[in-house]
């Protein structure tokens, strides 16, 4: 059984080999858009195909990219200054 480190390294090597073969194929094609998957679909279908081919590491990478986008969006969000809330008074009944 492979450890997580070995599995991650395996997927990284596999991805590098795929990337090299795509670069080699891109050299024989018309332009760099073929390499990026622009011809394979509209509206981000290429991203889904890439994640499906990359396996578990691709899913982790996609989630990390989405999280990074959210954090950047959150950091640029306008701030809203709320007034301080007045302290609440307790009703103390002395009998």
C-alpha distances in whole Angstrom, upper triangle without the diagonal:
4,7,10,12,10,10,13,14,13,15,18,18,18,21,23,23,24,27,28,28,30,32,33,34,36,38,40,40,43,42,39,39,37,34,34,34,38,39,36,38,39,39,35,34,32,30,29,28,26,24,23,22,20,18,17,18,21,21,21,24,26,26,27,29,31,31,32,35,36,36,39,41,41,42,45,46,49,50,52,54,55,58,58,58,61,60,61,63,63,66,67,69,72,73
4,7,8,6,6,10,10,10,12,14,15,15,18,20,20,21,24,25,26,28,29,31,32,33,35,37,38,40,39,36,36,35,32,32,32,35,36,34,35,37,36,33,32,30,28,27,26,24,22,21,20,18,16,14,15,18,19,18,20,23,23,24,26,28,28,29,32,33,33,36,38,38,39,42,43,47,47,50,52,53,56,55,56,59,59,59,62,62,65,66,69,71,73
4,5,5,6,9,10,10,12,14,15,16,18,20,21,22,24,26,27,28,30,32,33,34,36,38,39,41,39,36,37,35,32,32,32,36,37,35,36,37,36,33,32,30,28,27,26,24,22,22,21,18,16,14,14,18,18,17,19,22,22,22,25,27,26,27,30,31,31,33,36,36,37,39,41,44,45,47,49,50,53,52,53,56,56,56,59,59,62,63,66,68,70
4,5,5,6,8,10,11,12,14,15,16,18,20,21,22,24,26,27,28,30,31,32,35,36,37,39,37,34,34,33,30,29,30,33,35,32,33,34,33,29,29,27,25,24,24,22,19,19,19,16,14,11,11,15,15,13,16,19,18,18,21,23,22,23,26,27,27,29,32,32,33,36,37,41,41,43,45,46,50,49,50,53,53,53,56,56,59,61,63,66,68
4,5,5,6,8,10,10,12,14,15,16,18,20,21,22,24,26,27,29,30,31,33,35,36,38,36,33,33,32,29,28,29,33,35,32,34,35,34,30,30,28,25,25,25,22,20,21,20,16,15,13,12,15,16,14,16,19,19,18,21,24,23,23,27,28,27,29,32,32,33,36,37,41,41,44,46,47,50,50,51,54,54,55,58,58,61,62,65,67,70
4,5,5,6,9,10,10,12,14,15,16,18,20,21,23,24,26,27,29,30,32,34,34,37,35,32,33,32,28,28,29,32,34,32,34,35,34,31,30,28,25,25,24,22,20,20,19,16,15,13,12,16,17,16,17,21,21,21,23,26,25,26,29,30,30,32,35,35,36,38,40,44,44,47,49,51,54,53,54,58,57,58,61,61,64,66,69,71,73
4,5,5,6,9,10,10,12,14,15,16,18,20,21,22,24,26,27,28,30,32,33,35,33,31,31,29,26,26,26,30,31,29,30,32,31,28,27,25,22,22,21,19,17,17,15,13,11,10,9,13,14,13,15,18,19,19,21,23,23,24,27,28,29,30,33,33,34,37,38,42,43,45,48,49,52,52,53,56,56,57,60,60,63,64,67,70,72
4,5,5,6,9,10,10,12,14,15,16,18,20,21,22,24,26,26,29,31,31,33,31,28,28,27,24,23,24,28,29,27,29,30,29,25,25,23,20,20,20,17,15,16,15,11,10,9,7,11,12,11,12,15,16,15,18,20,20,21,24,25,25,27,29,30,31,33,35,39,40,42,45,46,50,50,51,54,54,55,58,58,62,63,66,68,71
4,5,5,6,8,10,10,12,14,15,16,18,20,21,23,24,25,27,29,30,33,31,27,28,27,24,24,25,28,30,28,30,32,31,27,27,24,22,22,21,18,17,18,16,13,13,12,10,13,15,14,14,18,19,18,20,23,23,23,26,28,28,29,32,33,33,35,37,41,42,45,47,49,52,52,53,57,57,58,61,62,65,66,69,72,74
4,5,5,6,9,10,11,12,14,15,17,18,20,21,23,24,26,28,29,31,30,27,28,26,23,23,24,27,29,27,29,31,30,27,25,23,21,21,20,17,16,16,14,11,11,11,10,13,15,15,15,18,20,20,21,24,25,25,27,29,30,31,33,35,35,37,39,43,44,47,50,51,54,55,56,59,59,60,63,64,67,68,71,74,76
4,5,5,6,9,10,10,12,14,15,16,18,20,21,22,24,26,26,29,27,24,25,23,20,20,20,24,25,23,25,27,26,23,22,19,17,17,16,13,12,13,10,7,8,8,7,9,12,12,12,15,17,17,18,21,22,22,24,26,27,28,30,32,33,34,36,40,41,44,47,48,52,52,53,57,57,58,61,62,65,66,69,72,74
4,5,5,6,9,10,10,12,14,15,16,18,20,21,23,25,25,28,26,23,23,22,19,19,20,23,25,23,25,27,27,23,22,20,18,18,17,14,13,15,12,9,10,11,8,10,13,12,12,15,17,16,17,20,21,21,23,26,26,27,29,31,31,33,35,39,40,43,46,48,51,52,53,56,57,58,61,62,65,67,70,72,75
4,5,5,6,9,10,11,12,14,15,17,18,20,21,23,24,27,25,23,24,22,19,19,21,24,26,24,27,29,29,25,24,21,20,20,19,16,16,16,13,11,12,14,11,13,16,16,15,18,20,20,21,24,25,25,27,29,30,30,33,34,35,36,39,42,44,47,50,51,55,55,57,60,60,62,65,66,69,70,73,76,78
4,5,5,6,9,10,11,12,14,15,17,18,20,22,23,25,24,21,22,20,17,18,18,22,23,21,24,26,26,23,22,19,18,18,16,13,13,13,10,8,10,12,11,12,15,16,15,17,20,20,20,23,25,25,26,29,30,30,33,34,35,37,39,42,44,47,50,52,55,56,57,61,61,62,65,66,69,71,74,76,79
4,5,5,6,9,10,10,12,14,15,16,18,20,21,23,21,18,19,18,14,14,15,19,20,19,21,23,23,20,19,16,15,15,14,10,11,12,9,7,9,11,9,9,13,14,12,14,17,17,17,20,22,22,23,26,27,27,29,31,32,33,35,39,41,44,47,49,52,53,54,58,59,60,63,64,67,69,72,75,77
4,5,5,6,9,10,10,12,14,15,17,19,20,22,20,18,19,18,14,15,17,20,22,21,23,25,26,22,21,18,17,18,16,13,14,16,12,10,13,15,12,13,16,17,15,17,20,19,19,22,24,23,25,28,28,28,31,33,33,34,37,40,42,46,48,50,54,55,56,60,61,62,65,66,69,71,74,77,80
4,5,5,6,9,10,11,12,14,16,17,19,22,20,18,19,17,14,16,17,21,21,20,23,26,27,23,22,19,19,19,17,14,16,16,12,11,14,16,15,15,18,19,18,20,23,22,22,25,27,27,28,31,32,32,34,36,37,38,40,44,46,49,52,54,57,58,60,63,64,65,69,69,72,74,77,80,83
4,5,5,6,9,10,10,12,14,16,16,19,18,16,17,14,11,13,13,17,18,17,20,22,23,20,19,15,15,16,13,11,13,13,9,9,12,15,14,13,17,18,16,18,21,21,21,23,26,25,26,29,30,30,32,35,35,36,38,42,44,47,50,52,56,57,58,62,63,64,67,68,71,73,76,79,82
4,5,5,6,9,10,10,12,15,15,17,16,13,14,13,9,11,12,16,17,16,19,21,22,19,18,15,15,16,14,11,13,15,11,11,14,17,15,13,17,18,16,17,20,20,19,22,24,24,24,27,29,28,30,33,33,34,36,40,42,45,48,50,54,55,57,60,61,63,66,67,70,73,76,78,81
4,5,5,6,9,10,11,13,14,17,16,14,16,14,11,13,15,18,19,19,22,24,25,22,22,18,18,20,17,15,17,18,15,14,17,20,18,17,21,21,19,21,24,24,23,26,28,27,28,31,32,31,33,36,36,37,39,43,45,49,51,54,57,58,60,64,65,66,70,71,74,76,79,82,84
4,5,5,6,9,10,11,13,16,15,14,15,13,10,13,14,17,17,17,21,23,25,22,21,17,18,20,16,14,17,17,14,14,17,20,19,18,21,23,21,22,25,25,24,27,30,29,29,33,34,33,35,38,38,39,41,45,47,50,53,56,59,61,62,66,67,68,72,73,76,78,81,84,86
4,5,5,6,9,10,10,13,12,10,12,9,6,9,10,13,14,14,17,20,22,19,18,14,15,17,14,12,15,16,13,13,17,20,19,17,20,22,19,20,24,24,22,25,28,27,27,30,32,31,32,35,36,36,39,42,45,48,51,53,57,58,60,64,65,66,70,71,74,76,79,82,84
4,5,5,6,9,10,12,11,9,11,10,7,10,12,15,15,16,19,22,23,21,20,16,17,20,17,15,18,19,16,16,20,23,20,19,22,23,21,21,25,25,23,26,28,27,27,31,32,31,33,36,36,36,39,42,45,48,51,53,57,58,60,64,65,67,70,72,75,77,80,83,86
4,5,5,7,9,12,12,11,14,12,9,13,14,17,17,18,21,24,26,24,23,19,20,22,19,17,21,21,18,18,22,25,23,22,25,26,24,25,28,28,27,29,32,31,31,35,36,35,36,39,40,40,42,46,48,52,55,57,61,62,64,68,69,70,74,75,78,81,84,86,89
4,5,5,6,10,10,10,12,9,8,12,12,15,14,15,19,21,24,22,20,17,19,21,18,16,20,20,17,18,22,25,23,21,25,27,24,25,28,28,27,29,32,31,31,34,36,35,36,39,40,40,42,46,48,52,55,57,61,62,64,68,69,70,74,75,78,80,84,86,89
4,5,5,7,7,6,9,7,6,9,10,12,12,14,17,20,22,20,19,16,18,20,17,16,20,20,18,19,22,25,24,21,25,26,23,24,27,27,25,28,31,29,29,32,34,33,34,37,38,37,40,43,46,49,52,55,58,60,62,66,67,69,72,74,77,79,82,85,88
4,6,8,8,8,11,10,9,13,14,16,16,18,21,23,25,24,23,20,21,24,21,20,23,24,21,22,26,28,27,25,28,29,26,27,31,30,28,31,33,32,32,35,37,35,37,40,40,40,42,45,48,52,55,57,61,63,65,68,70,71,75,76,80,82,85,88,91
4,7,9,10,12,10,11,14,15,16,16,17,21,23,26,25,24,20,23,25,22,21,24,25,22,23,27,30,28,26,30,31,29,29,33,33,30,33,36,35,34,38,39,38,39,42,43,42,45,48,51,54,57,60,64,65,67,71,72,74,77,79,82,84,87,90,93
4,6,8,9,7,9,12,12,13,12,14,17,20,23,22,21,18,20,23,20,19,23,23,21,23,26,29,28,25,28,30,28,27,31,31,29,31,34,33,32,36,37,36,37,40,41,40,42,46,49,52,55,58,61,63,65,69,70,72,75,77,80,82,85,88,91
4,7,8,7,10,12,13,12,12,15,17,19,22,21,21,18,21,23,21,21,24,25,23,25,28,31,30,27,30,32,29,28,32,32,29,31,34,33,32,35,37,35,36,40,40,39,41,44,48,51,54,57,60,62,64,68,70,71,75,76,79,82,85,88,91
4,5,6,8,10,11,11,11,14,16,18,20,19,19,16,19,22,20,19,22,24,22,23,27,29,28,25,28,29,26,25,29,29,26,28,31,30,29,32,34,32,33,36,37,36,38,41,44,47,51,53,57,59,61,65,66,68,72,73,76,79,82,85,88
4,5,5,7,9,9,11,13,15,17,19,17,17,14,16,19,18,16,20,21,20,20,24,26,24,22,24,26,22,22,26,25,23,25,28,26,25,29,30,28,29,33,33,32,35,38,41,44,47,50,54,56,58,61,63,65,68,70,73,76,79,82,84
4,5,5,6,5,7,10,12,13,15,14,14,11,14,17,15,15,18,20,18,19,23,25,24,21,23,25,22,21,24,24,21,23,26,25,24,27,29,27,28,31,32,31,33,36,40,42,46,48,52,54,56,60,61,63,67,68,71,74,77,80,83
4,6,5,6,6,8,11,13,16,15,14,11,14,16,14,13,17,18,16,18,21,24,23,20,23,25,22,21,25,25,23,24,28,27,26,29,31,29,30,34,34,34,36,39,42,45,48,51,55,56,58,62,63,65,68,70,73,75,78,81,84
4,5,8,9,10,13,15,17,15,14,11,13,15,13,11,15,16,14,15,19,22,20,17,20,22,19,19,22,23,20,22,25,24,24,27,29,28,29,32,33,32,35,38,41,44,47,50,53,55,57,60,62,63,67,68,71,74,77,80,82
4,6,8,9,11,12,14,11,12,8,10,13,11,10,13,15,14,15,18,20,19,16,18,20,17,16,20,20,17,19,22,21,20,24,26,24,25,29,29,29,31,34,37,40,44,46,50,51,53,57,58,60,63,65,68,70,73,76,79
4,5,5,8,10,12,10,9,6,8,11,9,9,12,13,13,14,17,20,19,16,18,20,18,16,20,21,18,20,23,23,21,24,27,26,26,30,31,30,32,35,38,41,45,47,51,52,54,58,59,60,64,65,68,71,73,77,79
4,6,6,8,10,9,9,7,10,12,11,12,15,16,16,18,21,23,22,18,20,22,20,18,21,22,19,20,24,23,21,24,27,26,26,29,30,30,31,34,37,40,44,46,50,52,53,57,59,60,64,65,68,70,73,77,79
4,6,8,11,11,10,8,12,14,12,13,17,17,17,19,22,25,24,20,22,25,22,21,24,25,23,23,27,27,25,28,30,29,29,33,34,33,34,38,41,43,47,49,53,55,56,60,62,63,66,68,70,73,76,79,82
4,7,10,9,7,6,10,11,9,11,14,14,14,16,19,22,22,18,20,23,21,19,22,24,21,22,25,26,24,27,29,29,29,32,33,33,34,37,40,43,46,48,52,54,55,59,60,61,65,66,69,71,74,77,80
4,7,7,5,6,10,10,10,12,14,15,15,18,20,23,23,19,20,23,21,18,21,23,20,20,24,25,23,25,28,27,27,30,32,31,32,35,38,40,44,46,49,51,53,56,58,59,62,64,66,69,72,75,77
4,6,6,8,10,11,12,14,16,16,18,20,22,24,24,20,20,23,21,18,21,22,20,19,23,23,21,23,26,25,24,27,29,28,29,32,35,37,41,43,46,49,50,53,55,56,60,61,64,66,69,73,75
4,6,8,9,10,12,14,15,16,18,19,21,22,22,19,18,21,19,16,18,20,17,16,20,20,17,19,23,22,21,24,26,25,25,28,32,34,37,39,43,45,46,50,52,52,56,57,60,63,65,69,71
4,5,5,7,9,10,11,13,15,16,18,19,19,15,15,17,15,12,15,17,14,13,17,18,16,18,21,20,20,23,25,24,25,28,31,34,37,39,43,45,46,49,51,52,56,57,59,62,65,68,71
4,5,5,6,9,10,11,13,14,16,18,18,14,15,18,16,13,16,18,16,16,19,20,19,21,24,24,23,26,28,28,28,32,35,37,40,42,46,48,48,52,54,54,58,59,62,64,67,70,73
4,5,5,6,9,10,11,12,15,17,17,13,14,17,15,12,16,18,15,16,19,20,18,21,24,23,23,26,28,28,29,33,35,38,41,43,47,49,50,54,55,56,60,61,63,66,69,72,74
4,5,5,6,9,10,11,13,14,14,10,11,13,11,9,12,14,12,12,16,16,15,18,20,20,20,23,25,25,26,30,33,35,39,40,44,46,47,50,52,53,56,57,60,63,66,69,71
4,5,5,6,9,10,11,13,13,10,10,13,12,9,12,15,13,13,17,18,17,19,22,22,22,25,27,27,28,32,34,36,40,41,45,46,47,51,52,53,56,57,60,62,65,68,70
4,5,5,6,9,10,13,14,10,11,15,14,12,15,17,16,16,20,21,20,22,25,25,26,28,30,30,31,35,38,40,43,45,49,50,51,55,56,56,60,61,63,66,69,72,74
4,5,5,6,9,11,11,8,10,12,11,10,13,15,14,15,18,19,19,21,23,23,24,27,28,29,30,34,36,39,42,44,48,49,50,54,55,56,59,60,63,65,68,71,74
4,5,5,6,8,8,5,6,9,8,7,10,12,12,13,16,17,17,19,21,22,23,25,27,28,29,33,35,37,41,42,46,47,48,51,52,53,56,57,60,62,65,68,70
4,6,6,9,10,7,8,12,12,11,13,16,16,16,19,20,21,22,25,26,26,28,30,31,32,36,38,40,44,45,49,50,50,54,55,55,59,59,62,64,67,70,72
4,6,9,10,8,10,13,12,12,15,17,17,18,21,22,22,24,27,27,28,30,32,33,34,38,40,43,46,47,51,52,53,57,57,58,62,62,65,67,70,73,75
4,7,6,5,8,10,9,10,13,14,15,16,19,20,21,23,24,25,27,29,30,31,33,37,38,41,44,46,49,50,51,55,55,56,60,60,63,65,68,71,73
4,6,5,7,9,10,11,13,15,16,17,19,20,21,23,25,26,27,29,31,32,33,37,39,41,44,45,49,50,50,54,54,55,58,59,61,63,66,69,71
4,5,5,6,9,10,11,12,14,16,17,18,20,21,23,24,26,27,29,31,32,35,37,39,42,43,46,47,47,51,51,52,55,55,58,60,63,66,68
4,5,5,6,9,10,10,12,14,15,16,18,20,21,22,24,26,27,29,30,34,35,38,41,42,46,46,47,50,51,52,55,56,58,60,63,66,68
4,5,5,6,9,10,10,12,14,15,16,18,20,21,22,24,26,27,29,32,34,37,40,41,45,45,46,50,51,52,55,56,59,61,64,66,69
4,5,5,6,9,10,11,12,14,15,17,18,20,21,22,24,26,27,31,32,35,38,39,42,43,44,47,48,49,52,53,55,57,60,63,65
4,6,5,6,9,10,10,12,14,15,16,18,20,21,22,25,26,29,31,33,36,37,41,41,42,45,46,47,50,51,54,56,59,61,64
4,5,5,6,9,10,10,12,14,15,16,18,20,21,23,24,28,30,32,35,37,40,41,42,46,47,48,51,52,55,57,60,63,65
4,5,5,6,9,10,11,12,14,15,17,18,20,21,23,26,28,31,34,35,39,40,41,45,46,47,50,51,54,56,59,62,65
4,5,5,6,9,10,11,12,14,15,16,18,20,21,25,26,28,31,33,36,37,38,42,42,43,47,47,50,53,55,58,61
4,5,5,6,9,10,10,12,14,15,16,19,20,24,25,28,30,32,35,36,37,41,42,43,46,47,50,52,56,58,61
4,5,5,6,9,10,11,12,14,15,17,18,22,24,27,30,32,35,36,38,41,42,44,47,49,52,54,57,60,63
4,5,5,6,9,10,10,12,14,16,16,20,22,25,28,29,33,34,35,39,40,41,45,46,49,51,54,57,60
4,5,5,6,9,10,10,12,14,15,19,20,23,26,27,31,31,33,36,37,38,42,43,46,49,52,55,57
4,5,5,6,9,10,11,13,14,18,19,22,25,27,31,32,33,37,38,40,43,45,48,50,53,56,59
4,5,5,6,9,10,11,12,16,18,21,24,26,30,31,33,37,38,40,43,45,48,50,54,57,59
4,5,5,6,9,10,10,14,16,18,22,23,27,28,30,33,35,36,40,41,44,47,50,53,56
4,5,5,6,9,10,13,15,17,20,22,26,27,28,32,33,35,39,40,43,46,49,52,55
4,5,5,6,9,12,14,17,20,23,26,28,30,33,35,37,41,42,46,48,51,54,57
4,5,5,6,10,12,15,19,21,25,26,28,32,34,35,39,41,44,47,50,53,56
4,5,5,9,10,13,16,18,21,23,25,28,30,32,36,37,41,43,46,49,52
4,6,8,9,13,15,18,21,23,25,29,30,33,36,38,42,44,47,50,53
4,6,9,12,15,18,22,24,26,30,32,34,38,40,43,46,49,52,55
4,6,9,13,15,19,21,23,27,29,31,35,37,40,43,46,49,52
4,7,10,13,16,19,21,25,27,29,33,35,38,41,45,48,51
4,6,9,13,15,18,21,24,26,30,32,35,38,41,44,48
4,6,10,12,15,18,21,23,27,29,32,35,38,41,45
4,7,9,12,15,18,21,24,27,30,33,36,39,42
4,6,9,12,15,17,21,23,26,29,33,36,39
4,6,9,12,15,18,21,24,27,30,33,36
4,6,9,12,15,18,21,24,28,30,34
4,6,9,12,15,18,21,24,27,30
4,6,9,13,15,18,21,24,27
4,6,10,13,15,19,21,25
4,6,10,12,16,18,22
4,6,9,12,15,18
4,6,9,12,15
4,6,10,13
4,6,10
4,6
4
